[in-house]
Amino acid sequence: MAGNYTALQTIWATLPATMLTGDKLAFVNQQMTAGPAVDVPRSEVRKVLQASGALDILQAYAANPPAGATDAVKASVNYILAVVGYEATYSDTLETSNSTYSSAIQSMVPNLITAGISQDTISAMMALIEPLIPWWQANGFAARVNIWDLISAGNLY
């Protein structure tokens, strides 16, 4: 399978010209990026929220929203609490591989930050939904980028 040579050209152009080709290849092959969304157990999202103290923050916010709290923030907080707290479901799995569902959660991120959840906690939660994968895999390469890929991408070596 041919990789995305345009993406390879783009990342290659960001590397210093003084860097050796082997070092550039090593750098590119070590890069990680968010992969496609996967289904996630509700219990894993709950663990991330509990470990960071975010679950307590969300519960306090829901119980006593600050003056001026918007309906969007309150809805996002209540939704996440419902997602991680709902036990009467047929499945512990959130179907976040469904792009509509994962997009809905991503759209709530600014509201959760407004409610007091840290970016680190949000990142940990999103890493469950979109786990990191190697850059080369995310860009359609069958294996780590090699010299033949550099040649195919326009003699980048």
C-alpha positions in Angstrom: 0.0 0.0 0.0 1.4 3.4 -1.0 1.5 5.9 1.8 0.5 9.6 1.6 3.6 11.1 0.0 2.2 14.6 0.3 2.1 14.2 4.0 5.6 12.8 4.0 6.8 15.8 1.9 5.1 18.1 4.4 6.6 16.6 7.6 10.0 16.3 5.9 10.0 20.0 5.0 9.7 20.9 8.7 13.0 19.1 9.5 16.3 21.1 9.5 18.2 20.8 6.3 21.3 20.1 8.3 19.8 16.9 9.8 21.1 13.7 8.3 18.6 11.5 6.3 18.9 8.7 8.8 18.1 11.0 11.6 15.1 12.4 9.7 13.8 9.0 9.0 14.2 8.0 12.7 12.4 11.2 13.7 9.5 10.6 11.3 9.1 7.0 12.3 9.0 7.9 16.0 6.1 10.4 15.6 2.7 9.5 17.0 -0.6 10.9 16.1 -4.3 10.3 17.0 -5.7 7.3 15.3 -9.2 6.6 14.2 -11.8 6.6 17.0 -12.4 3.3 18.7 -15.1 2.1 21.1 -14.3 2.7 24.7 -15.5 1.1 27.9 -17.5 3.6 30.1 -15.5 2.4 33.0 -12.2 3.5 31.4 -13.5 7.0 30.9 -14.8 7.0 34.5 -11.3 5.9 35.7 -9.7 8.9 33.9 -12.1 11.3 35.4 -11.8 9.8 38.9 -8.0 9.7 38.8 -7.7 13.4 37.9 -10.4 14.6 40.3 -12.5 15.7 37.4 -15.4 13.4 38.3 -15.8 15.3 41.6 -15.5 18.6 39.8 -18.2 17.6 37.3 -20.5 16.4 40.1 -20.1 19.6 42.1 -20.8 21.7 39.0 -23.9 19.7 38.2 -25.2 20.0 41.8 -24.5 23.7 42.0 -23.8 25.4 38.7 -22.2 28.8 39.1 -24.2 31.9 38.4 -24.1 32.6 34.7 -23.5 29.0 33.7 -24.7 28.4 30.2 -27.1 25.7 29.2 -24.5 24.3 26.9 -22.0 23.8 29.7 -24.6 22.4 32.0 -25.8 20.0 29.3 -22.2 18.8 28.6 -21.5 18.2 32.2 -24.7 16.3 32.8 -24.2 14.3 29.6 -20.6 13.2 30.6 -21.9 12.3 34.1 -24.7 10.3 32.6 -22.3 8.5 30.2 -19.9 7.4 33.0 -22.6 6.8 35.6 -25.3 5.0 33.7 -25.1 1.3 34.8 -28.5 0.0 33.5 -27.2 -0.3 30.0 -26.9 -3.4 27.9 -23.2 -2.6 27.4 -20.3 -0.9 29.2 -19.0 0.1 25.7 -19.4 3.6 24.3 -19.7 3.4 20.6 -17.2 6.2 20.0 -16.0 4.6 16.8 -19.2 6.1 15.4 -18.1 9.5 14.0 -21.4 11.2 15.0 -20.9 10.1 18.7 -17.2 11.0 18.8 -17.9 14.3 17.2 -20.5 15.1 19.8 -18.1 14.4 22.6 -15.4 16.5 20.9 -17.9 19.4 20.6 -18.3 19.2 24.4 -14.6 19.7 25.2 -14.7 23.5 25.4 -17.7 23.3 27.8 -16.0 20.7 30.0 -12.9 23.0 30.2 -15.3 25.9 31.2 -16.7 23.6 33.9 -13.2 23.2 35.3 -11.8 20.1 33.7 -8.1 20.4 32.8 -6.7 20.0 29.3 -4.6 17.1 30.6 -7.7 15.3 31.7 -9.5 16.0 28.4 -6.4 14.8 26.5 -6.3 11.6 28.6 -10.0 11.0 27.9 -9.7 11.7 24.2 -6.6 9.4 24.0 -9.0 6.6 25.0 -11.3 7.5 22.1 -8.5 8.2 19.6 -5.5 6.2 20.7 -2.1 7.2 19.4 -0.7 5.4 16.5 2.5 5.8 14.5 2.6 8.7 12.1 3.5 6.4 9.2 0.4 4.2 9.9 -1.9 7.1 10.1 -0.6 8.3 6.8 -1.2 5.0 4.9 2.3 3.5 5.0 2.3 -0.3 5.4 5.4 -0.1 7.6 7.9 2.5 8.9 9.0 5.1 6.3 12.1 4.0 4.4 14.5 5.2 1.7 12.2 3.9 -1.0 9.4 6.0 0.3 11.6 9.0 0.3 12.4 8.3 -3.4 8.7 7.9 -4.2 7.8 11.1 -2.5 10.2 13.1 -4.7 13.7 12.2 -3.9 13.6 13.6 -0.3 16.8 11.9 0.8 
